[in-house]
Amino acid sequence: MTKRYHVDITSAAERDIQRNHDYIARDKPRAAANWVREIRRQILSLALMPMRCEIIPEAEDVGIEYRHIIFGQYRTVFRIVEKRVIILRVIHGARLFDLSFLNVPY
């Protein structure tokens, strides 16, 4: 039997999704709606086998296994804690990534 994880999305990640949607929707409203659907589908897919996603290289220095799933130019960054997958951020890949982005309560 496959182990299932509970997926939690932080408020910071929800804000990221909304901001990214709004940015895309300025020029392409339909593409923005499709982007949100796909991001949410990918996030929910983490309930099964979240370990399939690679550990982000930026996390090596802190010794915590932050992982990510990539969709187009966006990274969904998460942690696995026991039976939970905690979605921390959904950021554009062109943004300079700083581990302070991950200082969100969960």
C-alpha positions as CSV (number, residue, x, y, z in Angstrom):
1,M,0.0,0.0,0.0
2,T,1.3,3.4,-0.9
3,K,1.8,5.9,1.9
4,R,-0.3,9.0,1.6
5,Y,0.8,12.4,2.9
6,H,-1.4,15.3,4.0
7,V,-0.6,18.4,1.9
8,D,-0.8,21.7,3.7
9,I,-0.3,25.0,1.8
10,T,1.0,27.9,3.9
11,S,-0.5,31.4,3.6
12,A,2.7,32.6,2.0
13,A,2.4,30.0,-0.8
14,E,-1.3,30.9,-1.3
15,R,-0.3,34.6,-1.7
16,D,2.4,33.5,-4.2
17,I,-0.1,31.6,-6.3
18,Q,-2.5,34.6,-6.3
19,R,0.3,37.1,-7.2
20,N,1.6,34.9,-9.9
21,H,-1.9,34.4,-11.3
22,D,-2.5,38.2,-11.2
23,Y,0.7,38.9,-13.0
24,I,0.0,36.3,-15.8
25,A,-3.6,37.4,-16.1
26,R,-2.6,41.0,-17.0
27,D,-1.9,39.7,-20.6
28,K,-3.4,36.3,-20.7
29,P,-6.4,35.6,-18.3
30,R,-7.1,32.1,-19.7
31,A,-3.4,31.1,-19.3
32,A,-3.4,32.4,-15.8
33,A,-6.4,30.2,-14.9
34,N,-4.8,27.2,-16.5
35,W,-1.6,27.9,-14.6
36,V,-3.4,27.9,-11.3
37,R,-5.2,24.7,-12.1
38,E,-1.9,23.0,-13.0
39,I,0.0,24.3,-10.0
40,R,-2.8,23.0,-7.7
41,R,-2.8,19.7,-9.5
42,Q,0.9,19.3,-9.0
43,I,0.7,20.3,-5.3
44,L,-2.1,17.7,-4.7
45,S,0.0,15.1,-6.5
46,L,2.6,15.4,-3.7
47,A,0.2,13.4,-1.5
48,L,1.7,10.4,-3.2
49,M,5.5,10.0,-3.4
50,P,6.7,13.5,-2.6
51,M,10.3,12.1,-2.3
52,R,10.3,11.9,-6.1
53,C,11.1,15.6,-6.2
54,E,14.7,16.7,-5.8
55,I,16.2,18.5,-2.8
56,I,16.9,22.1,-3.7
57,P,20.6,22.9,-3.9
58,E,20.1,26.1,-1.8
59,A,19.1,24.0,1.2
60,E,22.4,22.1,1.5
61,D,23.9,24.8,3.8
62,V,21.1,24.6,6.3
63,G,20.8,20.8,6.6
64,I,17.0,20.7,6.0
65,E,15.6,18.8,3.1
66,Y,13.6,21.4,1.2
67,R,12.4,20.0,-2.1
68,H,10.8,21.5,-5.1
69,I,8.6,20.6,-8.0
70,I,9.0,22.7,-11.2
71,F,6.3,23.7,-13.6
72,G,7.4,25.9,-16.5
73,Q,9.4,28.8,-14.9
74,Y,7.9,28.3,-11.4
75,R,9.2,26.4,-8.4
76,T,6.9,25.0,-5.7
77,V,9.2,24.6,-2.6
78,F,8.1,22.3,0.2
79,R,9.2,20.2,3.2
80,I,8.2,16.8,4.2
81,V,7.5,16.5,8.0
82,E,6.4,13.1,9.1
83,K,3.2,12.5,7.1
84,R,2.8,16.1,6.0
85,V,3.9,17.9,2.9
86,I,4.1,21.6,3.7
87,I,4.0,23.9,0.6
88,L,6.2,26.9,1.6
89,R,6.5,29.0,-1.5
90,V,5.6,29.1,-5.2
91,I,8.1,31.4,-6.9
92,H,9.2,32.3,-10.4
93,G,12.5,30.6,-11.2
94,A,14.1,33.9,-12.3
95,R,13.8,35.4,-8.8
96,L,16.9,35.2,-6.8
97,F,16.2,32.5,-4.2
98,D,17.1,33.3,-0.7
99,L,16.5,30.9,2.2
100,S,14.7,33.7,4.0
101,F,11.8,33.0,1.6
102,L,11.3,29.9,3.6
103,N,10.9,31.6,7.0
104,V,7.2,31.1,7.0
105,P,5.2,29.6,9.9
106,Y,3.8,26.1,9.4
